[in-house]
Amino acid sequence: MLLLQLYMESIQDLLAPEKINIPINEDARTGEISLPGASVVKVEDLDHFSELLQIGEANRHAANTKQNTESSRSHAILMVSVFLVFRLSESI
């Protein structure tokens, strides 16, 4: 999982706030997008996922706008990769 924010035209890592100005790279051949330097965290369970979301939310920038006093002026980006592993049982 990656949790980032787009704030003032810069991508920042919400799980490692010292990482700022993370570049976006696109592979011209495959179209695959990568974010070198962004923290990728393996989520163990739902509680761990919730904890990571809370950490990320605490690191988001917030500022008022003319239209909305609760606007964050930033956009959160959550990227989740799901892998399914099949294990063969010995008792078939």
N, CA, C and O of each residue as an XYZ file, in Angstrom:
368
protein
N       0.843     -1.169      0.000
C       0.000      0.000      0.000
C       0.885      1.227      0.000
O       1.924      1.258      0.659
N       0.471      2.227     -0.735
C       1.098      3.543     -0.714
C       0.024      4.552     -0.331
O      -1.130      4.417     -0.738
N       0.393      5.551      0.441
C      -0.537      6.618      0.802
C       0.199      7.931      0.591
O       1.136      8.266      1.316
N      -0.251      8.666     -0.423
C       0.421      9.887     -0.848
C      -0.554     11.046     -0.833
O      -1.763     10.866     -0.688
N      -0.005     12.236     -0.985
C      -0.866     13.396     -1.171
C      -0.277     14.264     -2.272
O       0.938     14.406     -2.406
N      -1.173     14.833     -3.044
C      -0.801     15.837     -4.030
C      -1.135     17.177     -3.396
O      -2.300     17.493     -3.154
N      -0.099     17.958     -3.132
C      -0.278     19.239     -2.445
C       0.638     20.261     -3.105
O       1.853     20.070     -3.152
N       0.067     21.330     -3.607
C       0.814     22.398     -4.259
C       1.726     21.832     -5.354
O       2.910     22.162     -5.424
N       1.152     20.975     -6.207
C       1.838     20.399     -7.361
C       3.046     19.537     -6.994
O       3.978     19.401     -7.787
N       3.032     18.959     -5.802
C       4.108     18.096     -5.340
C       3.494     16.844     -4.722
O       2.469     16.914     -4.044
N       4.131     15.698     -4.963
C       3.653     14.458     -4.354
C       4.482     14.181     -3.111
O       5.712     14.169     -3.148
N       3.773     13.958     -2.006
C       4.415     13.720     -0.719
C       3.932     12.386     -0.156
O       2.780     11.998     -0.351
N       4.815     11.703      0.534
C       4.515     10.403      1.141
C       3.902     10.649      2.517
O       4.556     11.210      3.396
N       2.667     10.237      2.705
C       1.997     10.467      3.990
C       2.427      9.477      5.069
O       2.174      9.710      6.251
N       3.070      8.379      4.683
C       3.551      7.415      5.669
C       5.014      7.668      6.032
O       5.522      7.090      6.993
N       5.682      8.514      5.283
C       7.060      8.938      5.564
C       7.144     10.401      5.136
O       7.665     10.701      4.061
N       6.632     11.320      5.971
C       6.454     12.717      5.565
C       7.739     13.448      5.178
O       7.682     14.517      4.572
N       8.895     12.880      5.523
C      10.145     13.520      5.104
C      10.388     13.337      3.608
O      11.229     14.027      3.031
N       9.663     12.418      2.978
C       9.810     12.176      1.537
C       8.868     13.103      0.780
O       7.651     12.920      0.793
N       9.444     14.093      0.126
C       8.657     15.072     -0.630
C       9.158     15.117     -2.072
O      10.239     14.617     -2.383
N       8.372     15.713     -2.928
C       8.706     15.836     -4.355
C       9.012     14.484     -4.993
O       9.998     14.339     -5.715
N       8.167     13.505     -4.722
C       8.342     12.172     -5.294
C       7.992     12.247     -6.784
O       6.914     12.715     -7.150
N       8.907     11.783     -7.640
C       8.635     11.854     -9.079
C       7.654     10.771     -9.526
O       7.527      9.725     -8.890
N       6.969     11.046    -10.631
C       6.104     10.059    -11.276
C       6.810      9.633    -12.557
O       7.130     10.469    -13.402
N       7.051      8.336    -12.698
C       7.686      7.814    -13.902
C       6.728      6.893    -14.624
O       6.032      6.088    -14.005
N       6.697      7.018    -15.949
C       5.881      6.122    -16.766
C       6.783      5.389    -17.735
O       7.578      6.003    -18.447
N       6.656      4.070    -17.760
C       7.402      3.256    -18.707
C       6.754      3.441    -20.077
O       5.588      3.095    -20.263
N       7.500      3.980    -21.032
C       6.957      4.273    -22.361
C       6.494      3.011    -23.083
O       5.573      3.065    -23.897
N       7.121      1.887    -22.792
C       6.772      0.647    -23.469
C       5.514      0.009    -22.889
O       4.625     -0.403    -23.634
N       5.437     -0.075    -21.544
C       4.329     -0.797    -20.907
C       3.231      0.124    -20.379
O       2.108     -0.319    -20.137
N       3.556      1.411    -20.200
C       2.584      2.333    -19.615
C       2.507      2.239    -18.106
O       1.713      2.939    -17.478
N       3.336      1.371    -17.511
C       3.328      1.196    -16.058
C       3.843      2.458    -15.364
O       4.828      3.060    -15.792
N       3.169      2.839    -14.301
C       3.521      4.023    -13.521
C       4.293      3.585    -12.286
O       3.934      2.603    -11.636
N       5.361      4.322    -11.963
C       6.093      4.051    -10.729
C       6.364      5.363     -9.997
O       6.417      6.433    -10.603
N       6.532      5.256     -8.706
C       6.806      6.408     -7.842
C       8.063      6.088     -7.032
O       7.965      5.708     -5.865
N       9.248      6.240     -7.645
C      10.477      5.868     -6.942
C      10.684      6.689     -5.679
O      10.597      7.917     -5.693
N      10.959      5.988     -4.589
C      11.174      6.652     -3.311
C       9.962      6.631     -2.398
O      10.087      6.894     -1.201
N       8.795      6.325     -2.938
C       7.596      6.260     -2.098
C       7.637      5.010     -1.225
O       8.134      3.964     -1.643
N       7.107      5.129     -0.009
C       7.074      3.994      0.920
C       5.991      3.014      0.509
O       4.835      3.392      0.321
N       6.370      1.760      0.372
C       5.413      0.691      0.115
C       5.349     -0.145      1.390
O       6.357     -0.693      1.837
N       4.161     -0.235      1.964
C       3.983     -0.937      3.239
C       3.119     -2.171      3.013
O       2.055     -2.095      2.398
N       3.591     -3.311      3.518
C       2.795     -4.537      3.467
C       1.780     -4.497      4.606
O       2.148     -4.394      5.776
N       0.513     -4.580      4.251
C      -0.563     -4.531      5.243
C      -0.825     -5.942      5.748
O      -1.044     -6.867      4.967
N      -0.800     -6.088      7.066
C      -0.960     -7.401      7.680
C      -2.425     -7.791      7.889
O      -2.794     -8.953      7.717
N      -3.256     -6.816      8.259
C      -4.661     -7.104      8.519
C      -5.446     -5.790      8.520
O      -4.871     -4.724      8.301
N      -6.734     -5.863      8.760
C      -7.591     -4.684      8.716
C      -7.204     -3.648      9.766
O      -7.250     -2.450      9.489
N      -6.825     -4.083     10.959
C      -6.402     -3.151     12.002
C      -5.151     -2.384     11.578
O      -5.045     -1.180     11.815
N      -4.218     -3.076     10.957
C      -2.988     -2.441     10.469
C      -3.334     -1.422      9.377
O      -2.785     -0.320      9.359
N      -4.234     -1.787      8.477
C      -4.684     -0.881      7.423
C      -5.288      0.389      8.019
O      -4.962      1.494      7.586
N      -6.158      0.236      9.001
C      -6.788      1.386      9.669
C      -5.749      2.266     10.350
O      -5.838      3.493     10.300
N      -4.767      1.641     10.983
C      -3.696      2.389     11.655
C      -2.900      3.217     10.637
O      -2.584      4.380     10.890
N      -2.582      2.620      9.500
C      -1.839      3.339      8.464
C      -2.651      4.514      7.910
O      -2.099      5.584      7.654
N      -3.944      4.316      7.728
C      -4.800      5.417      7.267
C      -4.813      6.568      8.274
O      -4.783      7.734      7.879
N      -4.857      6.256      9.548
C      -4.844      7.292     10.583
C      -3.523      8.055     10.587
O      -3.509      9.276     10.741
N      -2.418      7.340     10.419
C      -1.111      7.998     10.352
C      -1.059      8.935      9.155
O      -0.623     10.080      9.269
N      -1.503      8.444      8.015
C      -1.510      9.265      6.812
C      -2.387     10.496      6.950
O      -1.999     11.590      6.539
N      -3.553     10.324      7.520
C      -4.471     11.461      7.704
C      -3.855     12.506      8.625
O      -4.031     13.704      8.401
N      -3.142     12.077      9.647
C      -2.497     13.013     10.571
C      -1.390     13.811      9.879
O      -1.069     14.919     10.308
N      -0.808     13.262      8.819
C       0.271     13.932      8.102
C      -0.195     14.783      6.926
O       0.624     15.429      6.273
N      -1.498     14.796      6.645
C      -2.003     15.596      5.525
C      -1.987     17.074      5.857
O      -2.163     17.472      7.008
N      -1.772     17.886      4.822
C      -1.861     19.333      4.969
C      -3.324     19.747      4.935
O      -4.126     19.155      4.213
N      -3.663     20.749      5.704
C      -5.024     21.284      5.687
C      -4.950     22.794      5.744
O      -4.159     23.368      6.492
N      -5.785     23.424      4.945
C      -5.857     24.881      4.933
C      -7.231     25.291      4.438
O      -7.834     24.608      3.610
N      -7.714     26.393      4.942
C      -9.027     26.892      4.531
C      -8.959     27.476      3.127
O      -7.913     27.945      2.677
N     -10.104     27.436      2.447
C     -10.259     28.132      1.171
C     -11.395     29.130      1.325
O     -12.112     29.108      2.326
N     -11.562     29.996      0.352
C     -12.668     30.961      0.402
C     -14.014     30.254      0.400
O     -14.961     30.711      1.041
N     -14.099     29.143     -0.318
C     -15.365     28.448     -0.482
C     -15.673     27.445      0.626
O     -16.836     27.129      0.873
N     -14.645     26.952      1.286
C     -14.872     25.863      2.221
C     -13.843     25.937      3.346
O     -12.646     25.781      3.104
N     -14.299     26.172      4.564
C     -13.374     26.309      5.698
C     -12.776     24.971      6.129
O     -11.824     24.944      6.909
N     -13.328     23.857      5.629
C     -12.808     22.546      5.996
C     -12.063     21.868      4.850
O     -11.738     20.684      4.935
N     -11.791     22.612      3.780
C     -11.088     22.046      2.634
C      -9.647     21.732      3.000
O      -9.028     22.448      3.787
N      -9.115     20.656      2.425
C      -7.741     20.285      2.733
C      -6.751     20.910      1.757
O      -5.561     20.993      2.063
N      -7.212     21.348      0.596
C      -6.354     21.851     -0.478
C      -5.339     20.816     -0.929
O      -4.365     21.153     -1.602
N      -5.552     19.597     -0.575
C      -4.677     18.525     -1.032
C      -5.551     17.348     -1.446
O      -6.723     17.264     -1.080
N      -4.964     16.453     -2.206
C      -5.678     15.266     -2.661
C      -4.927     14.042     -2.161
O      -3.732     13.890     -2.415
N      -5.624     13.179     -1.457
C      -5.006     11.940     -0.976
C      -5.041     10.907     -2.092
O      -6.013     10.817     -2.843
N      -3.975     10.133     -2.190
C      -3.863      9.075     -3.190
C      -3.548      7.780     -2.443
O      -2.494      7.654     -1.821
N      -4.459      6.833     -2.509
C      -4.271      5.529     -1.867
C      -4.099      4.496     -2.971
O      -4.965      4.338     -3.832
N      -2.978      3.800     -2.935
C      -2.722      2.751     -3.918
C      -2.586      1.431     -3.175
O      -1.765      1.293     -2.269
N      -3.407      0.462     -3.575
C      -3.402     -0.848     -2.929
C      -3.214     -1.910     -4.005
O      -3.921     -1.917     -5.013
N      -2.269     -2.793     -3.786
C      -2.074     -3.956     -4.653
C      -2.500     -5.181     -3.862
O      -2.085     -5.372     -2.718
N      -3.317     -5.996     -4.471
C      -3.807     -7.199     -3.800
C      -3.215     -8.409     -4.504
O      -3.323     -8.553     -5.721
N      -2.593     -9.266     -3.724
C      -2.002    -10.485     -4.253
C      -2.709    -11.671     -3.629
O      -2.935    -11.698     -2.419
N      -3.054    -12.635     -4.435
C      -3.716    -13.846     -3.968
C      -2.748    -15.002     -4.171
O      -2.233    -15.219     -5.267
N      -2.514    -15.733     -3.098
C      -1.584    -16.864     -3.161
C      -2.380    -18.140     -2.931
O      -3.072    -18.285     -1.923
N      -2.272    -19.050     -3.869
C      -2.919    -20.353     -3.726
C      -1.911    -21.339     -3.170
O      -0.786    -21.432     -3.663
N      -2.304    -22.062     -2.161
C      -1.446    -23.098     -1.590
C      -2.111    -24.451     -1.813
O      -3.286    -24.645     -1.501
N      -1.357    -25.349     -2.342
C      -1.886    -26.685     -2.578
C      -1.865    -27.482     -1.286
O      -0.852    -27.527     -0.588
N      -2.961    -28.095     -0.981
C      -3.051    -28.930      0.212
C      -2.508    -30.324     -0.102
O      -2.692    -30.838     -1.205
N      -1.844    -30.921      0.869
C      -1.320    -32.273      0.678
C      -2.428    -33.308      0.770
O      -2.236    -34.442      0.330
N      -3.567    -32.961      1.321
C      -4.658    -33.922      1.466
C      -5.720    -33.670      0.395
O      -6.803    -33.162      0.683
N      -5.395    -34.028     -0.822
C      -6.339    -33.839     -1.947
C      -7.148    -35.078     -2.153
O      -7.994    -35.122     -3.047
